[in-house]
Amino acid sequence: MSATILIVEDDAVFRELLTTILDAAGYTVATASDGGEGLRRIQRERFDLVISDLKMPVRSGLELFHLVHDEPNSPLFIFITAFGRLEEAVAAIKGGAFDFLPKPLENPAALLATVKRAIDQVELQRMSISLQELDNAGLPPQELLFSGRAMERVEKLVFDVAKTPTSVLLMGESGTGKEVVARTIHLASPRKSGPFIPLNCAAIPENLLESELFGHERGAFTGAVQARRGKFELAQGGTLFLDEIGEMPPLLQAKLLRVLQERVFERLGGSLLIKADVRVIAATNRDLAVEVADKRFREDLYYRLNVFPILLPPLRERADAIHALAKYFCARFSATAGLRRVIGITPDALRLMALYGWPGNVRELQNVIERGIILANREITPDELPLQIVKCGSATQSGEGLLKHGETEAIRAVLLRNRGNRRQAAQELGFSLRTLQYRLKELGLAGKDGGEYSLLSKK
């Protein structure tokens, strides 16, 4: 892992020695001659690790540690101290410092080994998103978000890019979870303590989109009775998520390109340059390369956004994740709706869902489960699933010669809903009447005249 390290040391010769060792190991190194200068650098720059002498003039390393330790995304500290001050170093570790090394340094290997352990911990902290953070953001646990073999590469890309300031382009069909992934990148990044501001470019009228992005000054246009901050200002120090970026008008594409290149912008009707301390994540369900070829999207903006593309697979390519996702949504919506009587999903319903193509992807799966929660008494069964899932599952199973119990329940439900009218039931299921009659015979329902199946008319 590439990392940025600040060395705070008043001994110029020793400071240069540490710099040489760490620079040769591939780390980016900055220096400060005392705790006061170190504090100023930490306040305006981002460091993964601080290596500091414990005792220095102006401000000690211990003072520096206590001043920055409780700040969001504060760096780890390694202290270097003479043997006579080991008790202070041990106390610092108990207070949250990572480790200490004796001074003078015995050998470079000891320094590099300790630094590597610290940097490994930094990387783990960034990759590990707490359950509470995920829950607060409305996200599923990490193992569910990236469940399924098709998401293994996506997971690696997400956490590789999260620790960088690079712009990201998320691509995929509608409902594949692009905003969820964008929020995950934000939470796994050094900007996680900052805001996450989403904006759907397709949902804002063209004449209002510029003001939404950059804000406006009072009197900038009719109705602008007071100044207003835009999404770029609201996202300062955090992440701006631009969904449906392919819908952005050409004029605004040019202005967005300028912000990405120069990191400054102006409010609508204003002249003051505002610094854009914002990480941009864009998303689209369009093929932007085709949009560029057809002159509907700026080529230069495309290449600026496409530095780090991530393609999210559709749910139909994640069939091995459907059961886990469905059960998670069931538990979540049951608790949210206060319907704790719904305890799960029957195997037959899960089997039908696994056979369905999910054109609406994860969003459609969420909606299906939420609907099922409302309708179900104890478990979500095939009766609570939408017709298109039942039809798809029945057709797929029959094509394979698999007349399973789930199909029996699905056909029974449709027949009862149509008061036994087989012609209407066949139409609803997408079968011919002859096919339905054959299915009824195979399922042992065709000859029943009374009791539970008295509604099964021979019409």
C-alpha positions as CSV (number, residue, x, y, z in Angstrom):
1,M,0.0,0.0,0.0
2,S,1.2,3.5,-0.9
3,A,1.1,5.7,2.2
4,T,1.9,9.2,3.3
5,I,4.1,9.6,6.4
6,L,4.9,12.7,8.4
7,I,8.2,12.7,10.4
8,V,8.3,15.2,13.3
9,E,11.8,15.4,14.7
10,D,14.0,18.3,15.9
11,D,17.3,16.5,15.2
12,A,18.0,17.3,11.5
13,V,20.4,14.5,11.0
14,F,18.1,11.8,12.5
15,R,15.2,13.3,10.6
16,E,17.1,12.9,7.3
17,L,18.0,9.3,8.2
18,L,14.4,8.4,8.8
19,T,13.4,10.1,5.6
20,T,16.0,8.3,3.5
21,I,14.9,4.9,4.9
22,L,11.2,5.4,4.3
23,D,11.6,7.1,1.0
24,A,13.7,4.1,-0.3
25,A,10.8,1.8,0.9
26,G,8.4,3.6,-1.4
27,Y,6.5,5.8,1.1
28,T,5.7,9.4,0.5
29,V,7.5,11.3,3.3
30,A,7.0,14.9,4.6
31,T,8.9,16.4,7.6
32,A,8.5,18.9,10.4
33,S,11.2,20.2,12.8
34,D,8.9,20.4,15.9
35,G,5.4,19.7,17.2
36,G,4.1,23.1,16.2
37,E,5.1,22.8,12.6
38,G,3.8,19.2,12.7
39,L,0.4,20.4,13.9
40,R,0.1,22.9,11.1
41,R,1.0,20.3,8.5
42,I,-1.5,17.8,9.9
43,Q,-4.3,20.5,9.9
44,R,-3.8,21.3,6.2
45,E,-2.6,17.9,4.8
46,R,-3.7,14.3,5.1
47,F,-1.2,11.7,6.6
48,D,-1.7,8.0,7.2
49,L,1.0,7.9,9.8
50,V,3.1,10.3,12.0
51,I,6.5,9.2,13.3
52,S,7.4,11.7,16.1
53,D,10.0,12.3,18.7
54,L,8.5,12.2,22.1
55,K,10.4,15.1,23.5
56,M,10.9,18.3,21.4
57,P,11.0,22.1,22.0
58,V,8.0,24.3,21.2
59,R,5.5,21.4,21.4
60,S,6.3,17.8,22.3
61,G,5.2,14.8,20.3
62,L,2.9,13.8,23.1
63,E,1.1,17.2,23.0
64,L,0.8,16.9,19.2
65,F,-0.7,13.4,19.6
66,H,-3.3,14.5,22.1
67,L,-4.3,17.5,19.9
68,V,-5.1,15.4,16.8
69,H,-5.9,11.9,18.1
70,D,-9.6,12.5,18.6
71,E,-10.1,14.2,15.2
72,P,-11.9,12.3,12.4
73,N,-9.5,10.2,10.3
74,S,-6.6,11.1,12.5
75,P,-3.2,9.5,11.5
76,L,-1.7,6.7,13.6
77,F,1.3,7.7,15.7
78,I,4.6,5.9,16.3
79,F,6.9,7.6,18.8
80,I,10.7,7.5,18.9
81,T,12.1,8.0,22.3
82,A,15.3,7.7,24.3
83,F,15.5,4.8,26.8
84,G,15.0,7.2,29.7
85,R,11.5,8.1,28.6
86,L,10.1,4.6,27.9
87,E,7.4,5.0,30.6
88,E,6.0,8.0,28.7
89,A,6.0,6.0,25.5
90,V,4.1,3.2,27.1
91,A,1.6,5.6,28.5
92,A,1.1,7.1,25.0
93,I,0.4,3.6,23.7
94,K,-2.2,3.1,26.4
95,G,-3.7,6.4,25.3
96,G,-4.1,5.2,21.7
97,A,-0.7,5.6,20.0
98,F,0.3,2.7,17.7
99,D,3.8,1.8,18.9
100,F,7.2,3.2,19.8
101,L,10.8,2.7,18.8
102,P,14.0,3.3,20.9
103,K,16.4,6.1,20.0
104,P,19.0,5.8,18.6
105,L,17.5,3.5,16.0
106,E,19.0,0.0,16.2
107,N,18.5,-1.0,12.5
108,P,16.3,0.1,9.6
109,A,14.5,-3.2,9.5
110,A,12.9,-2.6,12.9
111,L,11.6,0.8,11.7
112,L,10.2,-0.7,8.4
113,A,8.5,-3.6,10.1
114,T,6.7,-1.3,12.6
115,V,5.7,1.1,9.9
116,K,4.4,-1.8,7.7
117,R,2.2,-3.0,10.6
118,A,0.8,0.5,11.1
119,I,0.0,1.0,7.4
120,D,-1.6,-2.5,7.2
121,Q,-3.9,-1.4,10.1
122,V,-4.7,1.8,8.3
123,E,-5.8,-0.1,5.2
124,L,-7.9,-2.5,7.3
125,Q,-9.6,0.4,9.0
126,R,-10.5,2.0,5.7
127,M,-11.7,-1.3,4.2
128,S,-13.8,-2.2,7.2
129,I,-17.1,-0.4,7.3
130,S,-18.9,-0.8,10.6
131,L,-22.4,-2.4,10.8
132,Q,-23.6,0.8,12.5
133,E,-22.4,3.0,9.6
134,L,-24.0,0.7,7.0
135,D,-27.3,0.6,9.0
136,N,-27.3,4.4,9.3
137,A,-26.8,4.7,5.6
138,G,-29.5,2.1,4.8
139,L,-27.0,-0.3,3.3
140,P,-26.9,-4.1,3.7
141,P,-23.9,-5.6,5.5
142,Q,-20.8,-5.8,3.4
143,E,-20.9,-9.5,2.9
144,L,-24.4,-9.2,1.5
145,L,-23.8,-6.1,-0.6
146,F,-21.0,-7.9,-2.5
147,S,-22.6,-11.4,-2.3
148,G,-22.3,-13.6,-5.4
149,R,-19.3,-14.6,-7.4
150,A,-20.0,-11.9,-10.0
151,M,-19.4,-9.2,-7.3
152,E,-16.0,-10.4,-6.2
153,R,-14.1,-8.2,-8.6
154,V,-16.5,-5.2,-7.9
155,E,-15.7,-5.5,-4.2
156,K,-12.0,-5.3,-4.8
157,L,-12.3,-2.3,-7.1
158,V,-14.5,-0.5,-4.7
159,F,-12.1,-0.8,-1.8
160,D,-9.0,-0.1,-4.0
161,V,-10.5,3.2,-5.2
162,A,-12.1,4.2,-2.0
163,K,-8.8,5.2,-0.4
164,T,-7.9,7.5,-3.3
165,P,-9.3,10.9,-4.3
166,T,-10.0,9.6,-7.9
167,S,-13.3,10.2,-9.6
168,V,-15.3,7.1,-10.2
169,L,-17.8,6.1,-12.9
170,L,-20.4,3.5,-11.9
171,M,-22.1,1.7,-14.8
172,G,-24.9,-0.8,-14.9
173,E,-28.6,-1.3,-15.5
174,S,-31.2,0.6,-13.5
175,G,-31.6,-1.0,-10.1
176,T,-28.2,-2.6,-9.8
177,G,-27.4,-0.6,-6.7
178,K,-25.1,2.2,-8.1
179,E,-26.0,4.6,-5.3
180,V,-25.5,1.9,-2.7
181,V,-22.0,1.2,-4.1
182,A,-21.3,5.0,-4.2
183,R,-22.2,5.3,-0.5
184,T,-20.0,2.4,0.3
185,I,-17.0,4.0,-1.5
186,H,-17.7,7.2,0.5
187,L,-17.9,5.3,3.9
188,A,-14.7,3.4,3.1
189,S,-12.8,6.6,2.2
190,P,-10.9,9.2,4.2
191,R,-13.9,11.5,3.5
192,K,-16.4,9.3,5.4
193,S,-16.8,11.9,8.1
194,G,-17.9,14.4,5.5
195,P,-21.3,14.6,3.8
196,F,-22.5,12.3,1.0
197,I,-24.7,14.4,-1.3
198,P,-26.7,12.6,-4.1
199,L,-28.1,14.4,-7.1
200,N,-30.2,12.7,-9.9
201,C,-29.4,14.6,-13.0
202,A,-32.5,13.2,-14.8
203,A,-34.9,14.3,-12.1
204,I,-34.1,18.1,-12.2
205,P,-35.4,20.3,-15.0
206,E,-32.6,21.6,-17.2
207,N,-33.2,25.2,-16.3
208,L,-32.8,24.4,-12.6
209,L,-29.9,21.9,-12.7
210,E,-27.1,24.5,-12.8
211,S,-28.4,26.2,-9.7
212,E,-28.8,22.8,-8.0
213,L,-25.2,22.0,-8.8
214,F,-23.4,25.3,-8.1
215,G,-25.9,27.3,-6.2
216,H,-26.9,30.9,-7.0
217,E,-26.7,34.5,-5.7
218,R,-29.6,36.6,-4.8
219,G,-31.2,38.1,-7.9
220,A,-29.4,35.7,-10.3
221,F,-32.7,34.9,-11.9
222,T,-36.4,35.6,-11.4
223,G,-37.5,34.1,-8.1
224,A,-33.9,34.0,-6.6
225,V,-34.9,36.1,-3.6
226,Q,-31.9,34.9,-1.6
227,A,-28.5,33.2,-2.1
228,R,-28.5,29.5,-2.0
229,R,-25.7,26.9,-1.8
230,G,-25.6,24.2,-4.4
231,K,-24.7,20.5,-4.1
232,F,-21.0,21.2,-4.7
233,E,-20.9,23.5,-1.6
234,L,-23.0,21.1,0.4
235,A,-20.6,18.3,-0.4
236,Q,-17.5,20.1,0.7
237,G,-15.1,17.7,2.4
238,G,-17.2,14.8,1.3
239,T,-18.6,13.1,-1.8
240,L,-20.9,14.3,-4.5
241,F,-22.8,11.5,-6.3
242,L,-24.1,12.4,-9.7
243,D,-26.6,9.8,-10.8
244,E,-27.8,9.5,-14.4
245,I,-24.8,11.6,-15.6
246,G,-25.7,10.8,-19.2
247,E,-28.8,13.0,-18.9
248,M,-26.8,16.1,-18.1
249,P,-27.2,18.9,-20.7
250,P,-24.1,19.8,-22.9
251,L,-23.7,23.3,-21.3
252,L,-23.5,21.8,-17.8
253,Q,-21.2,19.1,-19.0
254,A,-18.7,21.8,-19.9
255,K,-19.1,23.5,-16.5
256,L,-18.7,20.2,-14.7
257,L,-15.5,19.4,-16.6
258,R,-14.1,22.8,-15.5
259,V,-14.7,21.9,-11.9
260,L,-13.1,18.5,-12.2
261,Q,-10.1,20.0,-13.9
262,E,-9.6,23.2,-11.9
263,R,-11.3,22.3,-8.6
264,V,-13.1,25.6,-8.4
265,F,-16.6,26.9,-9.4
266,E,-18.8,30.0,-9.2
267,R,-22.4,30.3,-8.0
268,L,-24.9,31.2,-10.7
269,G,-24.9,35.0,-10.9
270,G,-21.7,35.3,-8.8
271,S,-18.1,36.0,-9.5
272,L,-16.4,34.6,-6.4
273,L,-14.3,31.5,-7.1
274,I,-15.2,28.7,-4.5
275,K,-12.8,25.8,-4.0
276,A,-14.3,22.4,-4.7
277,D,-13.0,20.1,-2.0
278,V,-15.3,17.3,-3.3
279,R,-14.9,13.8,-4.6
280,V,-17.2,13.1,-7.5
281,I,-18.7,9.7,-8.2
282,A,-20.9,9.6,-11.3
283,A,-23.3,6.8,-12.4
284,T,-25.1,5.9,-15.6
285,N,-27.2,3.2,-17.1
286,R,-26.3,4.3,-20.6
287,D,-23.3,3.3,-22.6
288,L,-21.4,6.6,-22.5
289,A,-19.0,5.6,-25.2
290,V,-22.0,5.3,-27.6
291,E,-23.2,8.7,-26.3
292,V,-19.9,10.2,-27.1
293,A,-19.8,8.7,-30.6
294,D,-23.3,10.1,-31.2
295,K,-22.2,13.6,-29.9
296,R,-24.6,13.6,-27.0
297,F,-21.9,13.5,-24.3
298,R,-18.6,15.4,-24.2
299,E,-15.6,13.2,-25.0
300,D,-13.3,15.2,-22.7
301,L,-15.7,14.8,-19.8
302,Y,-16.2,11.1,-20.5
303,Y,-12.4,10.5,-20.2
304,R,-12.2,12.7,-17.1
305,L,-15.0,10.6,-15.4
306,N,-13.9,7.3,-16.8
307,V,-10.5,7.2,-15.0
308,F,-11.8,4.4,-12.8
309,P,-14.9,2.7,-14.2
310,I,-16.8,0.0,-12.3
311,L,-19.4,-2.1,-14.0
312,L,-22.1,-3.5,-11.8
313,P,-23.5,-6.9,-12.9
314,P,-27.3,-7.3,-13.2
315,L,-29.1,-9.4,-10.6
316,R,-29.7,-12.2,-13.2
317,E,-25.9,-12.7,-13.2
318,R,-26.0,-13.0,-9.4
319,A,-28.4,-15.8,-9.0
320,D,-26.2,-17.2,-6.2
321,A,-26.9,-14.1,-4.1
322,I,-30.7,-13.9,-4.5
323,H,-31.6,-16.1,-1.5
324,A,-29.3,-14.1,0.9
325,L,-30.5,-10.7,-0.4
326,A,-34.2,-11.7,-0.2
327,K,-33.9,-13.0,3.4
328,Y,-32.0,-9.8,4.4
329,F,-34.7,-7.5,2.9
330,C,-37.4,-9.7,4.5
331,A,-35.9,-9.2,8.0
332,R,-35.3,-5.5,7.3
333,F,-38.8,-4.6,6.0
334,S,-40.5,-6.7,8.7
335,A,-38.8,-4.7,11.4
336,T,-39.3,-1.4,9.6
337,A,-43.0,-2.0,9.0
338,G,-43.5,-3.4,12.5
339,L,-44.7,-6.7,11.0
340,R,-42.6,-9.0,13.1
341,R,-45.1,-11.8,12.5
342,V,-43.4,-12.4,9.1
343,I,-40.5,-14.7,9.9
344,G,-39.1,-15.6,6.5
345,I,-39.6,-16.8,3.0
346,T,-40.7,-20.4,2.1
347,P,-38.4,-22.5,0.0
348,D,-40.9,-22.6,-2.8
349,A,-41.0,-18.8,-3.0
350,L,-37.2,-18.6,-3.0
351,R,-37.1,-21.2,-5.8
352,L,-39.4,-19.2,-7.9
353,M,-37.4,-16.0,-7.3
354,A,-34.2,-17.7,-8.3
355,L,-35.7,-18.7,-11.6
356,Y,-36.9,-15.1,-12.4
357,G,-34.8,-12.8,-14.6
358,W,-35.2,-9.6,-12.5
359,P,-35.3,-6.9,-15.2
360,G,-35.5,-4.3,-12.4
361,N,-32.5,-5.9,-10.6
362,V,-32.0,-5.4,-6.8
363,R,-34.5,-2.5,-6.7
364,E,-37.2,-4.9,-8.0
365,L,-36.2,-7.5,-5.5
366,Q,-36.6,-5.0,-2.7
367,N,-40.0,-4.0,-3.9
368,V,-41.2,-7.7,-4.3
369,I,-40.1,-8.5,-0.7
370,E,-41.7,-5.3,0.7
371,R,-45.0,-6.2,-1.1
372,G,-44.7,-9.8,0.2
373,I,-44.2,-8.5,3.8
374,I,-47.5,-6.6,3.6
375,L,-49.5,-9.5,2.2
376,A,-48.0,-12.4,4.1
377,N,-49.3,-13.8,7.4
378,R,-46.3,-15.7,8.7
379,E,-44.0,-16.4,5.7
380,I,-43.8,-15.1,2.1
381,T,-45.1,-17.9,-0.1
382,P,-45.7,-18.1,-3.8
383,D,-49.1,-16.6,-3.2
384,E,-47.5,-13.3,-2.2
385,L,-45.2,-13.1,-5.2
386,P,-46.1,-11.0,-8.3
387,L,-47.7,-12.8,-11.2
388,Q,-44.7,-12.4,-13.5
389,I,-42.4,-14.2,-11.1
390,V,-44.9,-17.1,-10.7
391,K,-45.3,-17.3,-14.5
392,C,-41.6,-17.2,-15.2
393,G,-40.9,-19.9,-12.5
394,S,-43.7,-22.1,-13.8
395,A,-42.6,-21.8,-17.4
396,T,-39.0,-22.5,-16.6
397,Q,-39.7,-25.5,-14.5
398,S,-42.1,-27.0,-17.1
399,G,-39.5,-26.5,-19.8
400,E,-37.1,-28.6,-17.7
401,G,-39.8,-31.1,-16.7
402,L,-39.6,-30.1,-13.1
403,L,-43.2,-30.1,-11.7
404,K,-42.3,-29.1,-8.1
405,H,-44.5,-28.2,-5.2
406,G,-43.9,-24.5,-5.8
407,E,-45.6,-24.8,-9.2
408,T,-48.5,-26.6,-7.6
409,E,-49.1,-23.8,-5.2
410,A,-48.7,-21.2,-7.9
411,I,-51.3,-22.7,-10.2
412,R,-53.6,-23.4,-7.3
413,A,-53.4,-19.8,-6.2
414,V,-54.2,-18.5,-9.7
415,L,-57.1,-20.9,-10.1
416,L,-58.6,-19.9,-6.8
417,R,-58.1,-16.2,-7.7
418,N,-60.1,-16.8,-10.9
419,R,-62.8,-18.8,-9.0
420,G,-61.9,-22.0,-10.8
421,N,-62.2,-20.6,-14.4
422,R,-59.5,-22.5,-16.1
423,R,-59.6,-20.4,-19.3
424,Q,-59.0,-17.2,-17.3
425,A,-56.4,-18.9,-15.1
426,A,-54.5,-20.1,-18.2
427,Q,-54.6,-16.6,-19.7
428,E,-53.2,-15.1,-16.5
429,L,-50.5,-17.8,-16.3
430,G,-49.5,-17.3,-19.9
431,F,-50.5,-20.9,-20.8
432,S,-52.9,-22.3,-23.4
433,L,-56.0,-24.0,-21.9
434,R,-54.7,-27.3,-23.1
435,T,-51.4,-26.8,-21.4
436,L,-53.1,-25.9,-18.1
437,Q,-55.4,-29.0,-18.3
438,Y,-52.3,-31.1,-18.8
439,R,-50.6,-29.5,-15.8
440,L,-53.7,-30.1,-13.7
441,K,-53.6,-33.7,-14.6
442,E,-49.9,-34.0,-13.9
443,L,-50.3,-32.3,-10.5
444,G,-53.2,-34.5,-9.5
445,L,-55.8,-31.6,-9.5
446,A,-57.8,-32.4,-12.6
447,G,-60.3,-34.9,-11.2
448,K,-61.2,-33.2,-7.9
449,D,-64.8,-32.0,-7.6
450,G,-65.3,-31.1,-4.0
451,G,-63.7,-29.9,-0.9
452,E,-60.8,-27.5,-1.3
453,Y,-60.8,-27.7,-5.1
454,S,-64.5,-27.3,-5.7
455,L,-63.7,-24.0,-7.5
456,L,-61.7,-25.8,-10.2
457,S,-64.2,-25.6,-13.0
458,K,-63.7,-27.5,-16.3
459,K,-64.6,-24.4,-18.3
